[in-house]
Amino acid sequence: MKNWLRKHPLVRTIRVAAADLNGQARGKRVPTRFADKVVEDGTRFPLSVLNLDIWGEDIDDSPLVFDSGDADGVLKPTERGFMPMPWLKAPTALLPIWMFRENGQPYEGDPRHALRAVVDRYTARGLTPVCAMELEFFLIDDSGKNPQIPISPRSGIRRKGAETLSIRALDAFDDFFTDLYDACEEMDIPADTAISEAGLGQFEVNLMHCDDALRAADDAWLFKMLVKGLARSHGFAASFMAKPYADYAGSGLHTHFSVLNKNGDNIFDDGGAKGTPALRHAVTGCLNAMSGSTLLFAPHANSYDRMVPGAHAPTGICWAYENRTSAIRIPSGAPAARRIEHRVAGGDVNPYLLLASILGAALNGIEDGIEPPEPITGNAYAADLPQMPTQWGAAIDAFEASPEIARIFAPELIRNLVLTKRQELHFMSELDATEQVEIYLDTV
């Protein structure tokens, strides 16, 4: 890590940052001359910092604050090491960190450690999950009273309409996307295909599959930070919020995954289109945990504006082969690449908690060995299916009470997230939709 800074002598400051429960980057700015100390000894801030609400406020009844004296955790660098922050004018390096207790044990309220614990369960069974994420986001002009699509830097025209798979829409913001891909190369984020999506100024970028789930979640977290920061340097905003426009589609974050055994074979591959019993058992696990996990797929008030039938966001608990109306889709293609696509989450999620919940639920199913119900055919929105919670409060309650969630996450993380979301629910209920958009646009 130290060698990276020595190879980049123009870098004068670093940022050390960890993801809190909302996926917000929390940390410090440090002069480069003190970077070696951070690498060797870590840094410190209160355990409660990873348990703030969306406004960055303490949780009123959290035992992490006054009841415990607001004790410190120790933040150490992750395996990722230093990387540039191309959206800032001054050469700056980012050092991702995660939290440990004073005795060196991982802090169980850290979302990255939650994912690590799930990966450890796979490793103990000789298994390795392979993951890829598709992230949708909006480019937004938020300079006026209401959000709107930015004026095209190429044409000077503001085109108000859906531009599904439009090359023109991509070309209109070519300078931004060129800088984005250059920045992804600098940060070693495996950005692949970009498309224009169905929303107003909405785009999707796919991140390539990765056999390191922690790195895949890092990539998504860093990508969201990069997109938002880079957009501001181009004179507009970028947002991963679920539903900035009532009349257009919201943003999702679809996750694809398969599982390899010790020999590197895909345990979902049976040589045909249907997949193995292990695939079906993983599907069962995902379906059984779906109600309890909804809070992680839809963590904010605005998330539930997207979770309505017929709006390209699954609400019925079901699975299917090659069917984009289902919550769990088994894509077609070469048997060796047989995988599960989880289609429920919005773009506003914490990638660490999202991936932990999906992979943890799938492993629950693999361990239990239970067959799923029959896959559906046709339009899932028109079918009589069990439904996920479509209200924020109900999703909080389901998360807290879920036995499937208790198998995936530590009690402390469950408690902290429930306290956080109940506080946010209380204060968000006092705001109208416009005020909520103002809060979520830059944060999620």
N, C-alpha and C positions, 0 to 999 in steps of 0.2 A: 504493500500500500504506500509506503514512504517513497518508493521509487517512482510511483506515478506522479507525485508532486514535483519531484526533482526533474522529471522529464517535461514538466509544464511550469517553467519558472515565472511565467507571466501571471499565474494564479496568485492573487494576494489574499483572498479570504476563502474560507470553506463554510458550508452549511452542514451541520450534523442534524439528521432528521429521522424520526420514527413515526409510524402510522398509529394514530389513536383509533378508538373503536369506530369512529365515523370515517376512517381513512384519511383524516386530515394530517398533514405533515406538521409535527411538533418538534421543535429543537432549538438550536442556537447558531449564531454567526460567530466564527472564530478566526482570528488572524492566522495566516499560514504558518507563521513562525512558531505557533503553539500546536500545530497539527500533530506532530510526533507524540506529544503527550496524550492527545485524544486517542490516537491509534493504540498506544501502549496501555494506558490506564482507563480509557473510556471517559465518559462525562457523567454528570449526575443531574437529574431533576426529579420532582416528586412523582411517586407512583400514580397519583391522582391526575397527572397531566395526560395520561392515556385514557382517561375516563371523564373527558369534558363533553359538554353538549355542543350542538352545532354552532352556537354563538361563541364557543370557547370559554364558557362559564363552568365553575365547579358544580358538581351535582349536590344539591342541598342536603340530602340525607345519606350521602355516601360515607361509609366507614373509613374511606381512604383519606378523608380530609381532617377535620378537627378531632374526631374520636381517636385517631391514631397519631396525632401530632403532625399530619401531612408528611410522612416519612419519605425519604429519597429512595429511588431505585438507581441502579448503575446501568448506564447505556453503553453498550459495546458495539464496535463495527460488525456489520453482517459480512458474509462472504463476498458480497458484491464489490466492496472497495470503493475507491474514489471514481467519480465520473464528472464530466463537464456539465454545466448548466447553460446550454446555448441560448436560452431566452433572456439572459441578463447581459447588459452591455459590458460590464467589467468581467474579465476572465475569473470565473468562480468554479469551485469544485463542490460537489455534493457527496457526503459520506453517509449512506444509510446505516442506521443503528437500530438495535432492539434492546429490550429492557430485561435486567436481571435483578434479583434481590441481593441484599448485602452479602449473603452467604454463598453467592455464585449460582444459585438455582434460578432457572428461567422464571420470569414473572408471568403467572398464568393469565393475567388480564391483558397481556400483549397479544394482539391478533396474529402477529407473525408466529409467535410461539404456539398459538392454537393450531395453525396449519402445520407447523413442525411436528406437533404431537400426533396429528393424523398421519403424516408421512411416516413417522416412526412405527405406527401400527402396520402400515403396508410393508415396511422394511422387515419387521419381525416375522412376517408371513412369506418373505422372499419375493415380494411384489413391488413393482415400480409403476406409479401412475404416469401417463403421458398426457399432457394437457395443452390446449390451445384456446385462445379467447378472441372473440369478435366484439369490438367496442364501437358503439354508435355514439355520436356527439353532434351538437349543433354549433354552427358559427352564428354569432348573434351580434347585432348592433344594439347595445344597451345604453346609448348616449341620450335617448329620449325617454319619454314617459313610459312607453310600452316597448318590449323587445321586438325586434324585427330582423329580417335577414340583412346582412351588410350589403352595401353597394359593391358591385363587382369592381375590383381594381382594374380589370381589363376594359370593360365596356362603359363603366360609370353608371350602369343601370341596376336598379334594385328589382330583381325578378321574384315576384311573390307567387310561388306555386311549387308543388311537388315536382321533383326532378329525378325520379327513380332511374338509377343506372344511367344518368345523363353525363356524357363526356363534356358537354358544354359547361355544366355546373362545376365539374372538376377543373376544367381549364380556366374558369372564371377566377378561381382562387389558386392558380398554379404556383404563384410565388410562395404562398403559404405552404402548400403541400411539398414543394421542392425543399424549402427550408426544414419542414418537418421530417422528411426522409433523411436529409443530411444530418439532422440532429439525432435521429434514431441510430444512425450509423455511429456517431460520436459516442452515444450513451450505450451502445451495444444492445439496443432494443430491437427484436427481430420483426419489424413492421413489414408486412407483405402487401396484399392487395388493398387498394382503396376504391370505394365506390360512393356514388351519390345515392342517398336513401330517400324514403318517401316523405319525410318531414320537411319543413320549411328551413332550408339551409342545413340539412342534416346529411352527415357522411358516416361511413363505417370504414374502419381499418382493422384488418385481421393481423393478429400476432401469431407467428409460426409456432407449431407444436414443440413441446419441450419435455424431456424426461426428468426434469427437476421441478417439482410443483412449487417449491419456494421461489425459484427463479421465475417461473411463469407468473406467479402473483406479483413478484417484484416488478416484472416487465409491465404488467397492467397498471400498477400503482404509479410507477415512474412515467409511463406513457400519458396517463391522465394529467399528471403534474406538468409534463412537457407541453402537451397540447394547449392547456389553459395559459401557461406562461408565454408560449410562442405567439398565440393569437393576440395577446395584448400588445406584443411588440409590433404586430401588423395593424394595430389600430382598431381591433374589434375584440369581442369576447368569444371564448369557446366554453361550452357547458355540457356536462354529462348528466344533467338533471333529467329525471324521467319524462317530464311532460311540460315543457315551457309554453306550448301553444295548445289551447283546448281543441282546436279544429284539425290538428295534424297528428300523425303518429308520434308516439314517444320513443325514447331511446332504450334499447336493450343491451345486455351484455351476455351473449350466448357462449357457453362453455362446452367444448368437445373434449372427451377423454377416453382413453383406452388404458389397459393395464398389462404390463409385461411380467412374465415369470423370470426365474433366475437364468433361464437360457435365452432370454430376450424375445420369447414368443408372445404374441398377443393372445391373452387368455379369452378374449371375446371372439376369436376367429375359429370358425368350424369348417372353413373352406367353402361356405355357401353364403346365402343372403340373410339367413335367420340368426346366426350367431349361436354361441355356446350356452349351456346352462348358466355359466358364470355371468354372462351378459344379462340374462334374464333375472338372475338373483340380484345383480347390481341395480337393475331397473326397479325391482321390488323395494330395495332399500331406499332409493330416491323417492319413490311414490309414498312410502310409509312416512318419510320424514318431511314431506313437502309442506304440510300445514304448519308444522313446528318451525320450519325453516323460512317461511314466508317473510318474516321480519328481516331476514338477512338478504332476501331477494328484493324486498321493497322496504327500505329502512326509514323512509322519510314521509312526511305528510303528502308531499307532491307525488310520491311513488304510486299512490292509490288512484290518482287520476289516470294513470296508464293501465291499471289493472281492471279493465272493463271488457266484457265479452265483445268480440268482433273487432278489436282494436290492435291486432297483431301482437297481443300480449296474452299468453295462455292463462286461463283462470281455472279450468277444469283439471282435476288430477287424473292423468291418463298417459298412455304411451302409444307409440305407433311406429310403423316403418314408413320412412320417407313421407312424412306428413307434418307440415309446418304449423298446423293448428294445434298440435298436441304439445303438452308440457315437456315430454321426453320423446325425442325423435331419434330413430336409428337410421342414419343416412345410408344411401346405397353406395356402391363403389366396390373397389377391390376387397376381397375378404380379409387380406392381411391388414387392411386399414379399418377393420370393423370397429366402430366406436359408438359412444352415446353422446348425443347433443342435448344439453340441458338448456331449455329456452325461456325460463321464467324470469330471470333477474333483469332489473333495469340497469341503465348505465351509471346510476348514482350509488352503486354498492361499494363496500370495502372489499377489494379483491381477495384479501387474505381470508376474511370470514366467509366470503362466497365460496371460495375453493375448498376451504375446510369443511363447510357444510355439505357440499356436493360429494366430495371424495369420501368424507366420513360416512355419509348416508349410504353410498355405494358399497363401502366395505362392511357396514352393518349387514347389508343384504347378502353379500358374498359369504360372510360368516354364518348367517342364519340359514342360507340355502333354501329359501322359500320362493316358489314360482309366482310370478305376477299374474294379475287378471289378463284376459285376452287383449291383445292390442286393438285399438279402435281403427275404424276406417271412416272416411268421410270427414265432415266438418265437426271438429270437437266443440265449437261454440254452440252448435245446435243440438248436441247430445246431452242426455241426462246423466251428468257426472257429479261425483263429489267435488266440492269447490274449495279452493284455498280461501283463507280469510281475505276479504276485500275492504276491511276497515282496519286502520292502523292499530287502534286499541285492541281489537280482537287478535291481531297478529302478535302483539306483545304478550298477551295472555297465553296464546298457543305456544309461543317460544318458551316461556317460563315453565309451562306445565308438561312439555313434550318429553316422553321417555327416550325417544330417538335422539333428541338434542343432548340429553344428559349423557348419552354414550359417546358423544362427539366432543363436547366442550367441557372445560373445567367449571366447577360450581362458581368460582369467583368471576369468571368472564360472563357467565349467564347472569349472575346478580348485577354486575356492573352495567351490562348492556340494558337490562330491564329498567334499572334506575335511571339511566340516561334517557331512554326512549319515553319513559313516563313523564319525566320532566319536560322533554321537548313537546310531547303531546299536549301537556297542560298549557304551555306558553304559545304554541302554534295555534291552538284553538281561539286565541284572542286576535289573530291576524286574518286579513282577507287574502284571497288567492294572489293578488298583485304583490302584497307585502311578502308572502311566502316565496314567490319567484325571485324577488330581490335578494332574499337570504340565500336561497339554494343556487342561484345562477353561478356564482363564483366559487362556492364552497365544495359542492359535490362533483 
